[in-house]
């Protein structure tokens, strides 16, 4: 099964897949949180969406409350925070476990991909990023402190478009 065919749920609790949600776009899958020191990365994610969206790219935010409870809100609270604070207009998924026994199958697949240093395995913290091709191949993994506008991120996106 392609990563694009793994069942997921939107923030509005609608069942879907990445293939249905983003179509044939390249996607940057990012586990997000509203109360994290890295939360300002939402601004960079919105900028990536605005810069590359018309070229066949989208960000997909995946709220996660596994890191010190930094995403405690309901779906409605998460949506309101994202849209009013950062103007998020990219798709958001339902709150998801990215590590541990309840790790979502999407992340069971994503975490097999190594980062630039060759390290695979658990998501380290909020705002870890995975670049997925139109065909469903995981092309790159960027650790949480790598800003969305980092040249490595933008170069990887541009290479796929």
GUTORTI-148924 format. One line per 4 residues: number of its first residue (from 1); for each residue x negated, y negated, z negated of N, C-alpha, C. Coordinates in Angstrom, 3 decimals. Last residue first. Example, Ala and Ser with C-alpha at 12.3 -4.5 7.8 and 13.67 -1.06 7.14 Angstrom:
BEGIN
2 = -12.850 2.250 -7.080 -13.670 1.060 -7.140 -12.900 -0.030 -7.870  -13.190 5.690 -7.800 -12.300 4.500 -7.800 -13.200 3.300 -7.800
end
This chain:
BEGIN
161 = -8.841 -19.866 7.880 -7.762 -20.577 8.584 -8.022 -20.669 10.076  -10.996 -18.773 6.586 -9.850 -17.912 6.896 -8.812 -18.581 7.775  -12.777 -20.846 6.147 -13.245 -19.720 6.972 -12.071 -18.827 7.399  -11.402 -22.431 4.326 -11.539 -22.895 5.700 -11.976 -21.779 6.647
157 = -11.739 -20.882 1.981 -10.407 -21.131 2.547 -10.517 -21.496 4.022  -14.524 -21.040 1.651 -13.871 -19.730 1.825 -12.479 -19.871 2.433  -14.829 -23.804 1.317 -15.467 -23.137 2.463 -14.816 -21.772 2.721  -13.424 -24.209 -1.080 -12.916 -24.809 0.152 -13.538 -24.163 1.387
153 = -15.066 -22.699 -2.845 -13.634 -22.398 -2.677 -13.147 -22.951 -1.353  -17.535 -23.941 -2.634 -17.438 -22.498 -2.359 -15.991 -22.102 -2.104  -16.987 -26.615 -3.433 -17.330 -26.311 -2.028 -17.245 -24.820 -1.687  -14.137 -26.992 -5.524 -15.537 -26.580 -5.411 -15.833 -26.224 -3.946
149 = -11.500 -27.551 -6.045 -12.167 -28.304 -4.983 -13.635 -27.979 -4.810  -10.894 -25.905 -8.268 -10.274 -25.653 -6.958 -10.966 -26.368 -5.796  -13.856 -25.030 -10.145 -12.770 -25.964 -9.824 -12.184 -25.647 -8.451  -14.639 -22.429 -12.094 -14.848 -22.916 -10.725 -13.630 -23.758 -10.349
145 = -13.850 -21.377 -14.477 -14.463 -22.706 -14.504 -14.804 -23.247 -13.120  -12.782 -18.753 -13.773 -11.953 -19.867 -14.232 -12.585 -21.256 -14.173  -14.260 -17.476 -10.656 -14.009 -17.457 -12.095 -13.345 -18.760 -12.551  -13.035 -16.229 -7.691 -13.675 -17.375 -8.321 -13.277 -17.403 -9.794
141 = -13.387 -13.998 -5.089 -12.933 -14.162 -6.476 -13.739 -15.288 -7.094  -12.300 -13.205 -1.755 -13.205 -13.848 -2.704 -12.536 -13.938 -4.072  -10.568 -11.582 -0.268 -11.783 -12.096 0.348 -12.783 -12.658 -0.642  -8.565 -8.941 -0.088 -9.074 -9.874 -1.104 -10.454 -10.309 -0.627
137 = -6.273 -8.673 2.585 -7.609 -8.353 2.072 -8.005 -9.399 1.030  -3.913 -9.321 3.831 -3.854 -8.723 2.506 -5.192 -8.298 1.935  -3.908 -10.738 6.146 -3.728 -9.286 6.274 -3.672 -8.584 4.917  -4.525 -13.250 5.369 -3.193 -13.035 5.956 -2.867 -11.546 6.052
133 = -6.455 -12.779 2.321 -6.279 -13.059 3.753 -4.828 -12.834 4.175  -6.776 -14.360 -0.775 -6.201 -13.227 -0.055 -5.987 -13.629 1.409  -8.786 -15.184 -3.451 -8.399 -15.589 -2.108 -8.005 -14.349 -1.313  -8.187 -15.795 -6.785 -8.439 -14.734 -5.806 -7.934 -15.207 -4.461
129 = -9.290 -17.285 -9.839 -8.732 -17.436 -8.496 -9.155 -16.284 -7.582  -8.374 -18.130 -13.133 -9.214 -17.301 -12.272 -8.514 -17.229 -10.913  -6.817 -19.566 -14.959 -7.304 -20.234 -13.755 -8.402 -19.463 -13.022  -7.683 -18.170 -18.145 -6.738 -18.841 -17.249 -7.493 -19.487 -16.086
125 = -10.217 -15.594 -18.051 -9.449 -16.645 -18.718 -8.436 -17.180 -17.728  -11.204 -13.249 -16.789 -11.894 -13.814 -17.946 -11.040 -14.794 -18.744  -9.757 -10.229 -15.823 -9.704 -11.679 -15.659 -10.304 -12.275 -16.935  -11.778 -7.233 -15.704 -10.760 -8.109 -16.280 -10.905 -9.573 -15.880
121 = -13.590 -6.412 -12.643 -13.004 -6.148 -13.953 -12.053 -7.229 -14.403  -16.834 -7.237 -11.257 -15.392 -7.007 -11.134 -14.836 -6.836 -12.546  -19.602 -9.034 -10.254 -18.859 -8.540 -11.416 -17.375 -8.426 -11.109  -21.154 -10.265 -8.336 -20.968 -8.835 -8.235 -20.201 -8.206 -9.386
117 = -21.234 -12.962 -8.317 -22.352 -12.296 -8.995 -22.209 -10.774 -8.975  -18.828 -13.652 -7.151 -20.058 -13.921 -6.397 -21.280 -13.246 -7.019  -16.775 -10.843 -8.263 -17.014 -12.269 -8.038 -18.342 -12.434 -7.284  -15.085 -7.916 -6.919 -16.155 -8.594 -7.662 -16.215 -10.087 -7.328
113 = -11.892 -6.521 -7.358 -12.742 -7.345 -6.506 -13.820 -8.027 -7.340  -10.205 -5.418 -9.121 -11.229 -4.521 -8.574 -12.234 -5.286 -7.719  -8.270 -7.256 -9.678 -9.428 -7.216 -10.569 -10.484 -6.192 -10.150  -6.209 -6.763 -7.763 -7.085 -7.932 -7.652 -8.366 -7.783 -8.458
109 = -4.945 -4.390 -8.769 -5.628 -4.405 -7.480 -6.633 -5.555 -7.397  -3.965 -5.264 -11.149 -4.732 -4.014 -11.155 -5.535 -3.925 -9.857  -2.454 -7.421 -10.288 -3.749 -7.689 -10.919 -4.589 -6.424 -11.084  -0.286 -5.990 -9.238 -0.984 -6.976 -8.417 -2.379 -7.224 -8.979
105 = 0.616 -4.491 -11.468 -0.067 -3.821 -10.356 -0.804 -4.783 -9.406  -0.117 -6.161 -14.582 0.739 -6.028 -13.403 -0.043 -5.323 -12.290  -0.971 -4.654 -17.600 -1.454 -5.397 -16.430 -0.550 -5.107 -15.238  -0.482 -3.443 -19.981 0.683 -3.923 -19.239 0.299 -4.751 -18.015
101 = -3.045 -2.946 -20.975 -2.178 -1.817 -20.628 -0.973 -2.227 -19.792  -5.134 -5.627 -19.576 -4.592 -4.727 -20.584 -3.656 -3.659 -20.038  -4.278 -8.577 -17.636 -5.222 -7.642 -18.250 -4.458 -6.673 -19.147  -2.174 -10.083 -16.823 -3.249 -9.887 -15.848 -4.306 -8.894 -16.345
97 = 1.280 -10.294 -17.041 0.065 -9.832 -17.705 -0.976 -9.528 -16.642  3.210 -13.180 -16.146 2.630 -11.891 -15.788 1.424 -11.566 -16.665  6.094 -14.991 -15.422 4.998 -14.805 -16.355 4.523 -13.357 -16.253  6.779 -15.101 -11.894 7.201 -14.887 -13.275 5.965 -14.706 -14.139
93 = 5.023 -17.480 -9.784 5.583 -16.175 -10.107 6.076 -16.157 -11.545  5.477 -20.230 -7.661 5.084 -19.745 -8.985 5.767 -18.406 -9.225  4.433 -21.864 -4.651 5.211 -20.847 -5.361 4.596 -20.480 -6.715  3.861 -25.461 -4.815 3.541 -24.124 -4.317 4.303 -23.095 -5.138
89 = 4.157 -27.889 -5.890 5.144 -27.529 -4.875 4.802 -26.187 -4.230  3.603 -29.829 -8.702 3.394 -28.517 -8.092 4.526 -28.208 -7.123  3.248 -32.229 -10.030 3.852 -32.235 -8.701 3.652 -30.929 -7.959  2.342 -32.305 -12.642 1.355 -32.195 -11.571 1.945 -32.223 -10.164
85 = 4.566 -32.852 -14.285 3.234 -33.278 -14.699 2.256 -33.301 -13.533  6.852 -31.849 -12.959 6.823 -33.238 -13.423 5.423 -33.722 -13.778  6.155 -29.185 -12.188 6.649 -30.142 -11.198 6.534 -31.581 -11.687  5.191 -27.992 -14.572 4.400 -27.991 -13.342 4.852 -29.054 -12.358
81 = 7.328 -28.410 -16.401 5.981 -28.915 -16.674 5.188 -29.046 -15.378  9.420 -27.016 -15.087 9.520 -28.453 -15.358 8.144 -29.064 -15.594  8.411 -24.385 -15.047 8.741 -25.081 -13.799 8.784 -26.595 -14.015  8.184 -23.899 -17.826 7.000 -23.840 -16.964 7.260 -24.618 -15.677
77 = 10.863 -24.091 -18.603 9.870 -25.023 -19.157 8.607 -25.057 -18.305  11.964 -21.942 -17.166 12.442 -23.307 -16.925 11.436 -24.337 -17.431  10.597 -19.779 -18.297 10.465 -20.060 -16.864 10.875 -21.499 -16.558  9.304 -20.941 -21.473 10.247 -20.177 -20.649 9.986 -20.519 -19.186
73 = 5.868 -21.120 -22.738 7.181 -21.608 -22.324 8.024 -20.603 -21.562  3.249 -20.473 -23.416 4.340 -19.935 -24.223 5.735 -20.224 -23.702  0.416 -20.173 -22.498 1.574 -20.359 -21.613 2.802 -19.797 -22.324  -1.512 -19.598 -24.372 -1.539 -20.930 -23.759 -0.465 -21.157 -22.700
69 = -2.221 -17.490 -26.126 -0.852 -17.986 -26.072 -0.715 -19.340 -25.411  -4.863 -16.663 -25.693 -4.553 -17.512 -26.855 -3.172 -18.156 -26.772  -3.986 -15.421 -22.887 -5.194 -16.061 -23.375 -4.832 -17.102 -24.436  -1.572 -14.481 -21.902 -2.470 -13.540 -22.567 -3.704 -14.174 -23.191
65 = 0.392 -15.643 -20.374 0.314 -16.044 -21.784 -0.655 -15.155 -22.566  0.520 -16.974 -17.148 0.061 -15.875 -17.990 -0.116 -16.393 -19.416  1.824 -17.686 -13.924 1.761 -18.009 -15.354 1.405 -16.768 -16.181  0.410 -17.962 -11.063 0.881 -16.815 -11.833 0.771 -17.154 -13.317
61 = 0.810 -19.649 -7.976 0.518 -19.714 -9.400 1.164 -18.550 -10.138  -0.608 -19.656 -4.945 0.447 -18.961 -5.674 0.034 -18.964 -7.136  -1.205 -21.853 -2.233 -1.567 -21.435 -3.585 -0.367 -20.669 -4.124  -1.536 -21.201 1.256 -0.742 -21.568 0.087 -1.425 -21.101 -1.186
57 = -1.995 -21.948 4.743 -2.534 -21.618 3.423 -1.513 -21.961 2.350  -1.684 -23.001 7.333 -1.426 -21.590 7.062 -1.988 -21.094 5.751  -1.971 -25.673 7.647 -2.861 -24.841 8.454 -2.669 -23.350 8.177  -0.432 -26.933 5.812 0.075 -26.910 7.190 -0.770 -26.045 8.105
53 = -2.112 -26.615 3.490 -0.800 -25.991 3.619 -0.296 -25.879 5.041  -4.479 -27.956 2.968 -4.522 -26.797 3.863 -3.162 -26.151 4.138  -3.844 -30.213 1.363 -4.877 -30.280 2.397 -4.745 -29.173 3.427  -1.894 -29.358 -0.423 -1.607 -30.481 0.482 -2.595 -30.538 1.644
49 = -3.262 -27.296 -1.748 -1.991 -27.028 -1.062 -1.691 -28.121 -0.041  -5.381 -28.722 -2.872 -5.650 -27.674 -1.882 -4.395 -27.384 -1.061  -3.870 -30.332 -4.643 -4.624 -30.958 -3.549 -4.983 -29.933 -2.469  -2.926 -28.407 -6.391 -1.952 -29.175 -5.605 -2.664 -29.826 -4.414
45 = -5.399 -27.686 -7.481 -4.614 -26.695 -6.743 -3.577 -27.372 -5.860  -6.108 -30.045 -8.783 -6.919 -29.561 -7.670 -6.198 -28.521 -6.834  -4.097 -30.088 -10.733 -4.226 -31.204 -9.787 -5.038 -30.778 -8.569  -4.617 -27.770 -12.218 -3.390 -27.845 -11.414 -3.501 -28.956 -10.373
41 = -6.782 -28.291 -13.775 -7.053 -27.704 -12.458 -5.795 -27.656 -11.592  -5.847 -29.072 -16.269 -5.992 -30.108 -15.238 -6.370 -29.565 -13.859  -6.092 -26.594 -17.727 -4.819 -26.958 -17.096 -4.948 -28.093 -16.076  -8.271 -25.897 -19.203 -8.438 -25.899 -17.749 -7.171 -26.297 -17.001
37 = -7.392 -25.808 -21.775 -8.353 -26.849 -21.432 -8.582 -26.956 -19.934  -3.878 -25.162 -21.688 -5.255 -24.688 -21.630 -6.163 -25.880 -21.326  -1.072 -24.985 -21.400 -1.701 -25.540 -22.604 -3.144 -25.086 -22.758  -0.111 -23.742 -19.119 0.219 -25.149 -19.349 -0.543 -25.800 -20.496
33 = -1.836 -21.648 -16.810 -1.288 -21.868 -18.149 -1.146 -23.367 -18.385  -2.262 -19.102 -14.225 -2.183 -20.473 -14.732 -1.595 -20.520 -16.136  -4.043 -17.308 -11.903 -3.294 -17.198 -13.157 -3.403 -18.548 -13.875  -3.699 -17.586 -8.447 -4.338 -18.162 -9.622 -3.473 -17.931 -10.855
29 = -4.431 -16.846 -5.168 -3.648 -16.390 -6.317 -4.388 -16.839 -7.575  -4.234 -18.303 -2.213 -5.112 -18.351 -3.383 -4.236 -18.033 -4.582  -3.628 -16.903 1.017 -3.153 -17.333 -0.302 -4.280 -17.331 -1.331  -2.683 -17.385 4.371 -3.773 -17.077 3.454 -3.336 -17.624 2.099
25 = 0.569 -16.413 5.607 -0.419 -17.393 5.145 -1.541 -16.744 4.340  2.787 -15.137 6.607 1.474 -14.747 7.124 0.380 -15.732 6.710  4.688 -15.244 3.636 4.643 -14.985 5.070 3.253 -14.574 5.502  4.964 -15.562 0.945 4.080 -16.496 1.639 3.995 -16.260 3.137
21 = 7.007 -13.719 0.191 6.890 -15.028 -0.450 6.082 -16.021 0.376  6.641 -11.371 1.652 7.898 -12.120 1.785 7.746 -13.553 1.281  4.024 -10.710 0.809 4.344 -10.804 2.241 5.615 -11.620 2.462  4.310 -10.525 -1.937 3.524 -11.630 -1.382 3.834 -11.813 0.093
17 = 7.792 -9.827 -2.578 6.411 -9.391 -2.388 5.629 -10.610 -1.913  10.449 -9.931 -5.036 9.888 -10.201 -3.723 8.543 -9.493 -3.610  13.190 -10.801 -7.164 12.220 -9.817 -6.700 11.762 -10.122 -5.279  13.373 -13.698 -9.087 13.840 -13.078 -7.845 12.787 -12.060 -7.401
13 = 12.837 -15.371 -11.256 13.149 -13.962 -11.480 13.771 -13.274 -10.268  11.760 -17.790 -10.805 13.223 -17.762 -10.926 13.751 -16.325 -11.073  9.181 -17.075 -10.319 9.468 -17.708 -11.600 10.972 -17.743 -11.866  9.470 -13.868 -8.655 9.236 -15.306 -8.682 9.539 -15.842 -10.082
9 = 7.790 -10.784 -8.919 8.990 -11.573 -9.203 8.612 -13.048 -9.221  6.673 -8.086 -6.756 6.448 -9.162 -7.723 7.782 -9.861 -7.968  5.428 -5.107 -5.316 6.584 -5.854 -5.828 6.171 -6.870 -6.909  3.003 -5.245 -2.804 3.252 -4.924 -4.207 4.456 -5.739 -4.691
5 = 2.274 -6.028 -0.271 3.523 -5.277 -0.415 3.851 -4.883 -1.854  -0.183 -7.183 -0.290 0.930 -8.045 0.115 2.284 -7.361 -0.058  -1.856 -5.112 -0.742 -1.606 -6.018 -1.864 -0.409 -6.919 -1.560  -0.575 -2.181 0.851 -1.286 -3.451 0.901 -0.931 -4.291 -0.323
1 = -0.848 1.188 0.000 0.000 0.000 0.000 -0.888 -1.244 0.000
end
